[in-house]
Amino acid sequence: MIKNSYVYGPVPSRRLGLSLGINIIPPKTCTLNCIYCQCGRTTKMTLTRQSFFPIHEILNKVRDAVKGRKIDFLTFSGEGEPTLNKDIGKLIRRLKTEFNLPVAVITNSTLLSDPKVRQDLYPADLVVPSLDAADQSTFRRVNRCHARLRVENIITGLKTFRRYYRGKIWLELMLVKGINDTPKHLIKLRRLAYEIKPDRVHLNTVVRPPAEKFARPLSEDDLTQILALFGPETEIASPTRQKHRQPLHQGDEEMIMAIVQNRPVTEEDLLAGTGIAPEKLKAILQNLVKRNKIKKVNFLNKSFYEPCQGK
């Protein structure tokens, strides 16, 4: 199943405006099994790239989704690692040619050591790679990586990609309390960020229900101190409300389900992104919960909606 989901405002550190998120791999097909992942645990861990869906089917889904909408970015993102799709380079070029819109790719960086993957991403306007660990032991703890992955190869791949890539790079660091936030480790990450030379560095932490309950966020004070350590061109990523409210052209319930399936969201997230009247949205959410389509979970004193198992 190909899922097209609108990635609305509360996308930590992405700051991509109104963005059509394109999932081009089956859910939770990934190279990592990160403890903080808002999409839950990885069900298929692999390093093997393949074609998951016919290119024409993906393009047709995008054509249907963009009709009548103002889109800032076409973004490859989702519930797994998009560079596992070996057609991503062709898709980026086709999207840019047909829609004349900037293309962004959100990646966990694990395959950037592969020259073919780097070549596939060169046509993109923006790449948002992540780097959560500066050493192998921390990499295993926070990202629970595929057995054949080595963080030193990923770092080399990031540096090589930066050397030849002409677009923008926003490097994201996801920090988890007590896992990768020690002063010694942060200094290593700061040095690596300096060597990689991204256009921006985004400091992020656990803001949505994670795959593992023990994955806890850093406080705002913690992040502010780390921001001072990293210096210029660094910012704290936090969920932001979408400035654009556009009425939905698909059924409200169908679109809400697509958004919820992409990641846990609050009622405020949905209000900011969909433009549905508050009382109508509340009624739809209550109905979906009653029918066991979605469920409400609490995290950090906030209520999030996420899909019920198997929905």
C-alpha positions in Angstrom: 0.0 0.0 0.0 1.3 3.4 -0.9 0.5 6.1 1.6 0.5 9.8 0.9 0.3 11.8 4.1 0.4 15.5 4.6 3.2 16.4 7.0 1.8 19.4 8.8 3.5 21.9 11.1 4.5 19.9 14.1 7.4 18.1 12.5 10.3 18.5 14.9 13.2 20.4 13.3 12.0 20.0 9.8 10.5 23.4 9.4 9.4 22.6 5.9 6.2 24.5 5.9 3.2 22.7 4.4 4.8 19.6 3.0 3.5 16.5 1.2 5.2 13.6 2.9 5.8 10.7 0.4 6.1 7.2 2.0 7.8 5.0 -0.7 8.6 2.0 1.5 6.3 -0.3 3.6 5.8 0.9 7.2 8.8 0.2 9.6 11.1 -1.0 6.9 14.4 0.5 8.2 18.1 0.1 8.8 17.6 1.1 12.5 15.3 0.4 15.4 15.7 3.7 17.3 14.5 3.8 20.9 12.8 7.2 20.4 11.0 6.4 17.1 7.5 7.9 17.1 6.4 5.2 14.6 7.2 2.3 17.0 9.7 -0.6 16.7 11.1 -1.6 13.4 9.4 -4.8 12.1 11.7 -5.3 9.1 15.4 -4.3 9.5 17.4 -4.5 6.3 20.2 -2.8 4.4 19.0 -4.1 1.0 17.7 -1.5 -1.4 14.9 -2.5 -3.6 11.9 -1.2 -5.6 8.9 -1.3 -3.3 6.2 0.3 -5.5 5.9 1.0 -9.2 7.1 4.6 -9.9 4.0 5.4 -11.9 1.8 4.5 -8.9 3.7 6.8 -6.6 3.5 9.6 -9.1 -0.2 9.2 -9.5 -0.7 9.3 -5.8 1.3 12.6 -5.6 -0.7 14.1 -8.5 -4.0 13.3 -6.7 -2.7 14.7 -3.4 -1.3 18.0 -4.6 -4.4 19.1 -6.6 -5.7 22.4 -5.4 -3.2 22.7 -2.6 -0.3 25.1 -1.8 2.7 22.9 -1.2 6.1 24.2 0.0 8.0 21.0 -0.3 7.6 17.4 -1.6 9.2 15.5 1.2 10.4 11.9 1.3 9.8 10.8 4.8 7.7 8.3 6.7 7.7 5.2 8.8 11.1 3.8 7.7 14.2 4.8 5.8 13.3 6.3 2.3 16.8 5.7 0.8 16.1 1.9 1.0 13.9 2.5 -2.1 16.4 2.2 -5.0 14.1 4.3 -7.2 14.3 7.4 -5.0 16.8 9.2 -7.4 14.4 8.7 -10.4 11.5 9.8 -8.3 13.2 13.0 -7.2 14.0 13.9 -10.7 10.5 13.1 -12.0 8.9 15.1 -9.2 11.1 18.2 -9.8 10.4 18.1 -13.5 6.6 17.6 -13.3 5.7 19.7 -10.3 8.4 22.4 -10.3 8.5 22.2 -6.5 11.5 21.8 -4.2 12.1 18.3 -2.9 13.4 17.4 0.5 14.6 14.0 1.8 14.6 13.1 5.5 17.1 10.3 6.1 18.8 8.5 9.0 22.1 8.8 7.0 22.9 5.1 7.3 23.2 4.5 3.6 25.1 7.6 2.7 28.3 5.6 2.6 27.0 4.1 -0.6 28.0 6.2 -3.7 24.8 5.3 -5.5 22.7 6.6 -2.6 24.6 9.8 -2.6 24.2 10.2 -6.3 20.4 9.6 -5.9 20.1 12.4 -3.4 22.1 15.0 -5.3 19.1 16.4 -7.3 17.2 17.1 -4.0 17.0 20.7 -2.9 17.2 19.9 0.8 18.5 16.8 2.7 17.8 16.4 6.4 20.2 13.7 7.7 20.4 12.6 11.3 23.4 11.8 13.5 22.6 10.7 17.0 25.9 9.1 18.0 29.6 9.8 17.7 30.8 6.3 18.6 29.6 2.7 18.0 28.5 1.9 21.5 26.2 4.9 21.7 25.0 4.2 18.2 23.9 0.7 19.3 22.2 2.1 22.4 20.2 4.9 20.9 19.6 3.6 17.3 19.8 -0.1 17.8 21.4 -0.4 14.4 21.6 -3.2 11.9 24.5 -5.5 12.8 26.6 -4.6 9.8 26.3 -0.8 10.2 29.3 1.2 11.6 28.9 4.8 12.7 32.4 5.7 11.4 31.3 4.7 7.9 28.1 6.8 8.2 30.1 9.8 9.3 32.5 9.4 6.4 29.4 9.2 4.1 28.0 12.4 5.5 31.3 14.2 5.0 31.6 13.0 1.4 28.0 13.9 0.6 28.5 17.4 1.9 31.7 17.8 -0.2 29.8 17.2 -3.5 26.2 18.1 -2.7 25.0 21.6 -3.9 21.8 21.8 -2.0 21.0 22.6 1.7 21.8 20.2 4.5 20.1 20.5 7.9 21.8 18.0 10.3 19.5 16.7 13.0 20.7 15.5 16.4 18.1 13.6 18.4 19.1 13.7 22.1 17.7 11.2 24.6 18.1 11.8 28.4 20.8 9.6 29.9 21.7 7.9 26.6 23.6 10.3 24.3 23.6 13.6 26.2 26.8 13.3 28.4 29.1 16.3 28.1 31.9 14.1 26.6 29.6 12.7 23.9 28.1 16.1 23.1 31.6 17.6 22.5 32.2 14.7 20.1 29.0 15.5 18.3 29.8 19.2 18.1 33.2 18.4 16.5 31.6 16.1 14.0 29.0 18.7 13.1 31.8 21.2 12.5 33.6 18.7 10.2 30.4 17.8 8.3 29.6 21.5 7.7 25.8 21.4 7.4 23.9 24.6 6.7 22.0 24.2 10.0 22.1 22.0 13.0 18.8 21.1 14.7 18.9 19.9 18.3 15.9 17.7 18.9 14.6 15.5 21.7 11.8 13.1 22.5 8.5 15.1 22.0 6.1 12.3 20.9 5.4 8.9 22.3 8.6 6.8 21.6 9.1 3.2 20.7 10.5 2.6 24.2 9.0 4.1 27.4 12.5 4.6 28.8 13.4 7.1 26.0 12.9 10.4 27.8 13.4 14.0 26.7 15.9 16.6 27.7 14.6 19.7 29.5 14.4 23.1 27.8 17.2 24.2 30.1 19.4 21.3 29.0 18.8 22.1 25.3 19.5 25.7 25.8 22.9 24.9 27.4 23.7 22.5 24.5 22.7 25.2 22.1 25.3 27.5 23.6 27.9 24.7 23.2 27.1 24.2 19.5 27.1 27.9 18.6 26.0 29.7 15.4 23.7 28.0 12.8 22.3 25.8 15.5 18.7 25.9 16.7 16.5 23.9 19.0 13.8 22.0 17.1 10.4 22.1 18.6 6.9 21.3 17.2 5.6 24.5 15.6 2.0 25.2 14.4 1.4 25.4 10.8 0.7 28.9 9.6 -1.4 27.8 6.6 -4.8 26.3 7.3 -6.3 24.8 4.2 -9.7 23.0 4.1 -9.3 19.3 3.2 -10.4 18.1 -0.2 -10.6 14.5 0.8 -13.0 13.3 3.5 -12.0 14.8 6.8 -11.9 11.4 8.5 -9.8 9.9 5.8 -7.2 12.6 6.0 -7.1 12.6 9.8 -6.4 8.8 9.6 -3.6 9.4 7.1 -2.0 12.0 9.4 -2.4 9.9 12.5 -0.9 6.8 10.8 2.2 8.8 9.9 3.0 9.8 13.5 1.3 10.5 16.9 -0.4 13.9 16.9 -2.3 16.1 19.4 -5.6 17.6 18.8 -3.8 21.0 18.5 -1.6 19.6 15.8 -4.7 18.5 13.8 -6.4 21.9 14.3 -3.3 23.7 13.1 -2.9 21.6 10.0 -6.3 20.7 8.8 -8.5 23.8 9.3 -11.4 21.7 10.6 -13.5 23.5 13.1 -12.7 22.5 16.7 -16.1 21.1 17.6 -16.2 19.1 14.3 -12.7 17.8 14.8 -13.4 16.7 18.4 -16.5 14.8 17.2 -14.5 13.0 14.5 -11.8 12.0 16.9 -14.3 10.7 19.4 -16.0 8.7 16.7 -12.7 7.2 15.5 -11.7 6.3 19.1 -15.1 4.6 19.6 -14.7 2.6 16.4 -11.2 1.5 17.5 -9.6 3.2 14.5 -7.3 5.3 16.7 -6.4 5.5 20.4 -5.5 8.3 22.8 -2.2 7.9 24.6 -0.6 10.2 27.2 3.0 11.4 27.0 4.7 14.2 28.9 1.3 15.4 30.1 -0.1 15.7 26.6 -2.7 13.6 24.8 -1.7 12.1 21.5 -3.7 10.2 18.9 -2.1 7.2 17.2 -3.6 4.3 15.2 -4.8 1.2 16.9 -2.8 -2.0 16.2 -3.3 -3.3 12.8 -5.4 -0.3 11.6 
